[in-house]
Amino acid sequence: MKKKILFRADGNESVGLGHLYRLFAVVEMLKEDYAFIFVTKSSSTTSVMPSSYTVYLIPEEVDTTSEPDWLKNNFDPAGCIVIADGYQFDSKYQKQLKYYKYQLAYIDDLVQEHMFADIVINHAPSVKADDYSAEDYANFGLGTKHALLRPSFLQSTKEPRSIDKIDTAFVCFGGADMLNLSLKVTKALLSTTFTKTIHLVLGQAYKNDEIMDLKKSGKTVHIHRNLSETELVNVMRLCNFAIVPTSTIFYELCCVRMPILGGYFVDNQKQIYAAMAKENVILEGGDFSQYSTTEFKEVIEDRLGTVDPKKHVEKQGAIFDGKSGQRILGLINMLNISFRAASKSDLQRTFEWSNEDTVRKNSYHSAAITIESHTNWFLNKIVSENTLFLIVLVNDNPAGIVRYENDTTTSVVGILIGKEYRGQNLASHILRKSAEIYFEKFKAPVQAFIKKKNIASLKSFEKAGYTFLEEREIQGHESYVYKLEQEK
């Protein structure tokens, strides 16, 4: 059964829009592979949601305790993955969704609740799986490698960036900015000598009109609202330094790359702040909520007066590689791995997979395969009693091959993943799940032969529970032999 995703988050001027925007980024990562519905409370600021989204509103009378029942009555658990982002989705809520048999991914940044979710994503730099209390089945996507960023920002990591002066500021304090830090920071910047231009991004829920009067100052103040993803990237590229909290907007700026005076004003920003300060990725601003306009001016002049832009650009480039979308897609795909027996209808598909350059390079027979030889080999293997030939399915889509060749005393395993699914860290899960099917049919231990240079494959087999057996030269290649035995 193909699964669809229920994206679940709330946001308005009272609680801010951060959870919504963070989940919008995940939508963009997954929408080409999964059908989806965005589910939010009727009190949310739905005007910020892209018009292309299908949105379901939860009535206000449905509280967090009764919400799992509402979801079950409206969306079949067997066909849905819930991806939730919000502090209200606590252990009790997660446990109830799992009781109803939903697959669940939870986006966390507090590391407080016991996790019943299948997947826990936390993109704070220093967090570890050991920091969590969680069920044994939980998988984790942690750190900046799983940064929740929209495609334009991920693309920005691949584009060169050089900064040789500091005079154009980017300022943003979220969708609501309840503390009105935007006003304080802009006033402070206007009183500095080096700031010539300010690009101020205000959220949909920002209500203070006083800030509009700042456009009358002698310096150029551009106020932006309701920016699209592409427009926001373009505004950031006009700037050569920024003042923002250490939230998602900070990560987005790191992808564009520039010196950033970073700070926090709510608890969920502190962990990112501490980790990035330790690595000297940010100019330390501390607790922004305690600053007056004068104090903002003092810290801006102190931190930015002697900054080396090149150092910050290099550090940011080393942390964000632009591949987090693939990794997060892999986490969701991992939940939906299944298998079927290979059949004649798979002949052409497996031929094309087998002849891909990467596959041939890692094979012990690196020459291209002819369709004639593949046809004879394939038709023999799918009917052989000594071969378990499985097509890997990801959300019911053919994604690769795993094959076990048995000769009574031992078996040899081979795995191939189609190029559309590489880079998602799926191999170890495919190997682990297919081994369960293998041991239902055969009892002999399994061996894997891996070229020493194929580091990614070595890691996948180790994660799948295979243990090192010996080094061996195979057809002129230095190789490792790994072994897997049935658990007793």
C-alpha positions in Angstrom: 0.0 0.0 0.0 1.3 3.4 -0.9 1.4 5.7 2.1 0.5 9.4 2.2 1.8 11.9 4.8 -0.2 13.9 7.3 1.9 17.0 8.1 0.8 18.2 11.5 1.7 21.7 13.0 0.0 24.8 14.3 1.0 28.5 14.2 -0.4 32.0 14.7 0.5 35.4 16.1 0.2 34.1 19.7 2.5 31.1 19.5 4.6 32.1 16.4 4.9 30.5 13.0 8.1 28.6 13.5 6.6 25.1 13.6 4.6 25.8 10.4 7.6 27.1 8.5 9.8 24.3 9.7 7.3 21.7 8.5 6.9 23.5 5.2 10.6 22.7 4.6 9.9 19.0 5.2 7.0 19.1 2.8 9.3 20.4 0.1 11.7 17.6 0.8 9.1 14.9 0.5 6.3 16.1 -1.8 7.8 14.6 -5.0 7.8 11.1 -3.4 4.6 11.1 -1.2 1.1 12.4 -1.5 0.4 14.6 1.5 -2.2 16.6 3.5 -1.4 19.5 5.8 -3.4 19.2 9.0 -3.6 22.2 11.4 -5.9 23.8 14.0 -8.6 26.2 12.7 -6.9 28.9 14.8 -3.7 28.7 12.7 -2.7 31.5 10.3 -3.5 29.5 7.2 -2.8 32.5 4.9 1.0 31.7 5.1 0.4 28.2 3.7 1.3 27.7 0.0 -1.8 27.6 -2.1 -0.9 24.3 -3.6 -1.3 22.5 -0.2 -4.4 20.5 0.6 -5.2 21.7 4.1 -7.5 20.0 6.7 -8.6 22.1 9.7 -9.0 20.5 13.1 -11.9 22.1 15.0 -10.9 24.2 18.0 -12.9 22.0 20.4 -10.7 19.1 19.6 -7.9 19.3 22.2 -4.6 17.4 22.2 -6.0 14.5 24.3 -8.9 13.8 21.8 -6.9 14.7 18.7 -5.6 11.1 18.0 -9.3 9.9 17.9 -10.1 12.7 15.5 -7.2 11.8 13.2 -8.2 8.1 13.3 -11.8 9.0 12.4 -10.7 11.1 9.4 -7.5 9.3 8.1 -6.9 5.6 7.9 -3.9 4.7 10.1 -2.9 1.9 7.7 -2.3 4.3 4.9 -0.8 7.3 6.7 2.5 8.6 8.1 2.1 11.4 10.6 5.0 14.0 10.7 4.3 16.3 13.7 6.1 19.4 14.8 4.9 21.1 18.1 5.4 21.0 21.8 1.9 19.7 22.4 2.7 16.4 20.8 4.0 14.8 24.0 4.6 11.2 25.0 0.9 10.5 25.7 -0.1 11.9 22.3 2.6 9.9 20.5 1.7 6.7 22.4 -1.9 7.0 21.3 -1.0 7.5 17.7 1.2 4.4 17.8 -1.6 2.5 19.5 -3.8 3.3 16.5 -1.0 1.9 14.2 0.1 5.2 12.6 3.7 5.5 11.5 5.0 8.6 13.3 7.9 11.0 12.8 8.3 13.7 15.4 10.4 16.9 15.0 11.8 17.8 18.4 14.1 20.5 19.8 13.6 20.1 23.6 14.8 16.6 24.4 12.4 16.2 27.3 9.6 13.8 26.5 9.9 10.0 26.2 9.6 9.3 22.5 7.2 6.7 21.1 7.7 8.0 17.5 9.3 5.7 14.9 11.6 8.6 13.8 12.8 11.5 15.9 14.4 14.5 14.1 16.3 17.2 15.9 18.6 19.4 13.9 20.4 20.9 16.8 24.2 20.5 16.3 25.2 18.7 19.5 22.3 16.4 20.3 22.9 12.6 20.4 20.6 9.6 20.5 21.8 8.8 24.0 20.3 12.1 25.2 16.9 10.7 24.5 14.5 8.4 26.4 12.8 6.5 23.6 11.3 3.2 22.5 13.7 0.5 21.2 12.3 0.8 17.7 13.0 4.6 17.4 15.4 5.8 14.7 17.0 9.2 14.9 17.9 12.0 12.4 20.1 14.3 14.5 22.3 17.3 13.9 22.9 19.7 11.1 23.1 16.9 8.6 19.3 16.7 9.0 18.7 20.5 8.9 15.1 21.3 8.1 15.7 23.6 5.2 13.8 24.4 2.0 15.3 23.5 -1.4 16.5 27.0 -2.3 18.6 27.1 0.8 20.0 23.7 0.3 20.9 24.7 -3.3 22.7 27.8 -1.9 25.2 25.7 -0.1 26.6 24.7 -3.6 27.0 28.3 -4.8 30.2 30.3 -4.1 30.1 33.3 -1.7 32.7 35.9 -0.9 32.3 38.9 1.4 34.8 41.8 1.7 32.8 44.4 3.6 30.2 44.8 6.3 27.5 47.4 5.5 24.2 45.7 4.6 22.2 44.0 7.3 19.6 41.3 7.3 17.2 41.3 10.3 14.4 38.8 11.0 12.8 37.7 14.3 10.2 35.3 13.2 6.6 35.3 12.3 5.1 37.1 15.3 8.1 38.7 17.1 6.2 39.2 20.3 9.1 41.0 22.0 9.4 43.4 19.1 13.1 42.8 18.7 12.9 43.8 15.1 12.2 47.4 16.1 15.1 47.5 18.7 17.6 46.0 16.4 16.7 48.2 13.4 16.9 51.3 15.6 20.3 50.1 16.9 21.6 49.5 13.3 20.4 53.0 12.2 22.6 54.5 14.9 25.8 52.7 13.8 28.3 54.3 11.4 29.0 51.3 9.2 25.4 50.2 8.4 24.3 51.7 5.1 21.3 49.4 4.2 19.0 47.3 6.3 16.7 44.5 4.9 14.1 43.8 7.6 11.9 40.7 7.1 8.7 40.7 9.1 6.4 37.8 9.6 2.7 37.5 8.7 1.7 37.8 12.3 3.8 40.9 13.2 1.5 43.7 14.3 3.5 46.7 15.4 3.2 49.7 13.0 5.9 51.9 14.6 8.6 50.1 12.6 7.2 51.6 9.4 8.3 55.1 10.5 12.0 53.9 10.4 11.8 54.0 6.6 12.0 57.8 6.9 15.5 57.7 8.4 18.5 58.8 6.3 19.6 55.2 5.8 17.9 52.8 3.5 15.5 50.5 5.3 13.7 47.9 3.2 10.8 46.1 4.9 9.8 42.8 3.4 6.7 40.7 4.2 5.1 37.6 2.7 8.3 36.6 0.8 8.4 33.4 -1.1 11.2 31.0 -0.5 13.1 32.3 -3.6 12.5 35.9 -2.7 13.8 35.3 0.8 17.0 33.8 -0.6 17.5 36.7 -3.0 17.1 39.2 -0.1 19.7 37.3 2.0 22.1 37.4 -0.9 21.9 41.2 -1.0 23.2 41.3 2.6 26.7 40.8 4.0 25.8 40.3 7.7 22.8 39.3 9.7 21.2 39.6 13.2 18.8 36.8 13.9 17.8 34.2 16.6 19.4 30.8 16.4 16.3 29.2 14.9 15.6 27.9 11.4 16.3 31.4 9.9 19.8 31.1 11.3 20.4 27.8 9.5 19.0 29.3 6.3 21.5 32.2 6.6 24.3 29.8 7.2 23.5 28.2 3.8 23.7 31.5 2.1 26.8 32.3 4.3 27.7 35.6 6.0 28.7 36.7 9.5 25.8 36.3 11.9 25.2 38.0 15.2 23.1 35.2 16.8 21.2 35.0 20.1 18.1 33.5 21.7 14.9 34.6 23.3 13.1 31.3 23.8 14.3 28.0 25.3 14.3 26.0 22.0 16.9 28.3 20.5 19.5 27.8 23.3 20.9 24.5 22.2 21.7 25.6 18.7 23.1 28.8 20.1 25.5 27.0 22.5 26.7 24.6 19.9 27.3 27.2 17.3 29.0 29.5 19.8 31.4 26.7 20.8 32.3 26.2 17.1 32.8 29.9 16.5 30.2 29.9 13.8 28.3 32.8 15.2 29.1 36.2 16.8 27.7 35.6 20.2 24.7 37.8 21.2 23.4 35.9 24.2 19.9 36.5 25.5 18.3 38.9 23.1 15.2 39.3 25.3 17.3 41.2 27.8 18.6 43.9 25.4 17.6 47.5 25.2 18.1 49.4 21.9 21.3 50.9 23.3 22.6 47.6 24.4 21.9 46.1 21.0 24.0 49.0 19.4 26.9 48.3 21.8 27.0 44.5 21.0 26.6 45.1 17.3 29.5 47.5 17.2 31.7 45.3 19.4 31.1 42.0 17.5 31.0 43.3 14.0 33.7 45.9 14.3 36.5 43.4 13.9 34.8 40.5 12.2 36.6 38.3 9.6 33.8 37.5 7.1 35.9 34.8 5.3 36.3 32.7 8.5 32.5 32.6 9.0 31.8 31.8 5.4 34.2 28.9 5.5 32.9 27.5 8.8 29.3 27.6 7.6 30.1 25.9 4.4 31.7 23.1 6.3 28.7 22.5 8.4 25.9 22.6 5.8 26.4 20.3 2.8 22.9 20.7 1.2 22.1 17.0 1.4 19.7 17.0 4.4 16.7 16.6 2.2 18.0 13.3 0.9 18.7 12.1 4.5 15.2 13.0 5.8 13.6 11.4 2.8 15.6 8.3 3.6 14.3 8.3 7.2 10.7 8.3 5.9 11.4 5.8 3.2 13.0 3.5 5.8 9.5 3.1 7.3 8.2 1.8 4.0 10.6 -0.9 2.9 9.0 -4.1 1.7 9.9 -6.9 -0.7 8.4 -9.1 -3.4 9.9 -12.0 -5.4 11.5 -11.0 -8.7 9.6 -12.0 -11.8 10.0 -11.8 -15.6 8.5 -8.3 -15.6 11.6 -7.1 -13.7 14.1 -8.2 -16.4 14.5 -4.9 -18.2 14.5 -2.9 -14.9 17.2 -5.0 -13.3 19.3 -4.9 -16.5 19.3 -1.1 -16.4 20.1 -1.0 -12.7 22.9 -3.5 -13.1 24.6 -1.5 -15.9 24.7 1.8 -14.0 28.3 3.1 -13.7 28.4 3.1 -9.9 27.1 -0.5 -9.8 29.7 -1.7 -12.3 32.5 0.1 -10.5 31.7 -1.6 -7.2 31.2 -5.0 -8.8 33.9 -7.7 -9.1 32.9 -7.9 -12.8 33.1 -4.3 -13.9 32.5 -4.7 -17.6 29.2 -3.7 -19.1 26.6 -6.5 -19.2 24.8 -7.4 -22.5 21.1 -7.9 -22.6 21.6 -11.5 -23.8 23.8 -12.6 -20.9 21.6 -10.7 -18.4 18.4 -12.4 -19.8 19.9 -15.9 -19.5 21.2 -15.2 -16.0 18.1 -13.5 -14.7 15.6 -16.1 -16.0 17.7 -18.9 -14.4 18.0 -17.1 -11.0 14.3 -16.3 -10.5 13.3 -20.0 -10.7 16.3 -21.4 -8.8 15.5 -23.2 -5.6 18.9 -22.0 -4.2 18.3 -18.3 -4.9 16.2 -15.9 -3.0 15.8 -13.0 -5.5 13.9 -10.1 -4.0 12.8 -6.7 -5.5 13.1 -4.0 -2.9 10.1 -1.7 -2.7 10.0 1.7 -1.1 6.5 2.9 -0.6 5.5 0.2 -3.2 7.9 1.6 -5.8 10.7 -0.7 -7.1 13.9 0.6 -5.6 16.6 -2.1 -5.9 17.6 -5.8 -5.6 18.7 -8.0 -2.7 19.7 -11.5 -3.7 20.9 -14.5 -1.6 22.7 -17.4 -3.3 22.6 -20.6 -1.1 24.9 -23.6 -1.4 23.8 -25.5 1.7 26.7 -24.6 4.1 26.6 -20.9 3.4 25.0 -18.2 1.3 26.3 -15.1 -0.4 24.3 -11.8 -0.4 24.3 -9.1 -3.0 22.5 -5.7 -2.9 21.8 -3.1 -5.5 20.0 0.2 -4.9 18.6 2.2 -7.8 20.2 5.7 -8.2 17.0 7.5 -7.2 17.3 6.0 -3.7 21.0 6.3 -3.1 22.3 8.7 -0.5 19.3 8.0 1.8 21.0 5.5 4.1 18.6 2.7 3.2 21.0 -0.2 2.6 21.4 -1.3 6.2 17.6 -1.4 6.7 17.1 -3.3 3.5 19.8 -5.8 4.5 18.3 -6.3 8.0 14.7 -6.7 6.8 15.6 -9.0 3.9 17.7 -11.2 6.3 14.5 -11.9 8.2 12.9 -13.3 5.0 16.1 -15.2 4.1 16.3 -17.0 7.5 12.7 -18.2 7.1 13.8 -20.1 4.0 17.4 -21.0 4.7 19.4 -21.7 7.9 23.0 -21.3 6.5 24.9 -18.2 7.6 25.3 -15.4 5.1 28.6 -14.0 3.7 29.2 -10.6 2.0 32.2 -9.9 -0.1 33.1 -6.2 -0.2 35.9 -4.3 -1.8 38.0 -2.5 0.8 37.6 0.8 -1.1 33.8 0.6 -0.9 33.5 2.3 2.5 29.8 3.1 2.3 29.0 -0.6 1.7 31.2 -1.7 4.6 29.3 0.7 7.0 25.9 -0.5 5.7 26.7 -4.2 6.4 28.1 -3.4 9.8 25.0 -1.4 10.7 22.9 -4.3 9.5 24.5 -6.6 12.1 27.2 -8.3 9.9 30.5 -9.0 11.6 34.0 -9.0 10.1 35.2 -12.5 9.2 38.5 -12.1 7.2 40.4 -10.3 4.6 40.7 -11.9 1.2 41.8 -11.1 -2.3 38.9 -11.7 -4.7 39.5 -11.5 -8.4 42.5 -9.3 -7.9 40.7 -6.9 -5.4 41.6 -6.6 -1.8 38.4 -7.3 0.0 36.7 -7.9 3.3 34.4 -10.8 4.1 31.6 -10.2 6.5 29.2 -12.8 8.1 25.7 -12.9 9.4 24.2 -15.8 11.4 20.6 -16.3 12.5 19.9 -15.1 16.0 19.3 -17.9 18.4 
